[in-house]
Amino acid sequence: MKMQEIIANIEEKRKEMIEIALTSSFNDEKVIQASDKLDQLLNQYEALKNSNKK
């Protein structure tokens, strides 16, 4: 996945997570799942960023 794709996916998932949290609670399973996916995307971004430094 390219850096720009990951950034776009991060923004999309962040917005989705916020929307879900605003209509439910922060402990809702859907919010937690969105947060986990966001974490995965952020980890991919960091890994790609670090590999580009080498």
C-alpha positions as CSV (number, residue, x, y, z in Angstrom):
1,M,0.0,0.0,0.0
2,K,1.3,3.5,-0.9
3,M,1.8,6.2,1.7
4,Q,-1.0,8.3,0.3
5,E,-3.4,5.4,0.4
6,I,-2.6,4.7,4.0
7,I,-3.0,8.4,4.9
8,A,-6.4,8.5,3.2
9,N,-7.5,5.3,5.0
10,I,-6.3,6.6,8.3
11,E,-8.4,9.8,7.8
12,E,-11.5,7.7,6.7
13,K,-11.2,5.3,9.7
14,R,-10.7,8.2,12.1
15,K,-13.8,10.0,10.9
16,E,-15.8,6.7,11.1
17,M,-14.6,6.0,14.6
18,I,-15.6,9.5,15.8
19,E,-19.1,9.3,14.1
20,I,-19.7,5.9,15.8
21,A,-18.5,7.2,19.2
22,L,-20.8,10.3,18.9
23,T,-23.9,8.1,18.4
24,S,-23.0,5.4,21.0
25,S,-20.4,5.2,23.7
26,F,-16.6,5.0,23.6
27,N,-16.9,1.4,25.0
28,D,-19.1,0.3,22.1
29,E,-17.7,-2.8,20.3
30,K,-17.9,-0.9,17.0
31,V,-15.8,1.9,18.3
32,I,-13.3,-0.5,19.7
33,Q,-13.1,-2.3,16.3
34,A,-12.7,1.0,14.4
35,S,-10.0,2.0,16.9
36,D,-8.2,-1.4,16.4
37,K,-8.3,-0.9,12.6
38,L,-7.0,2.6,13.0
39,D,-4.1,1.3,15.1
40,Q,-3.3,-1.2,12.4
41,L,-3.2,1.6,9.7
42,L,-1.1,3.8,11.9
43,N,1.4,1.0,12.4
44,Q,1.5,0.4,8.7
45,Y,2.1,4.1,8.2
46,E,5.0,4.2,10.7
47,A,6.5,1.0,9.2
48,L,6.4,2.5,5.7
49,K,7.8,5.8,6.9
50,N,10.7,4.1,8.7
51,S,11.5,1.9,5.7
52,N,11.6,5.0,3.5
53,K,14.3,6.5,5.8
54,K,16.7,3.7,5.1
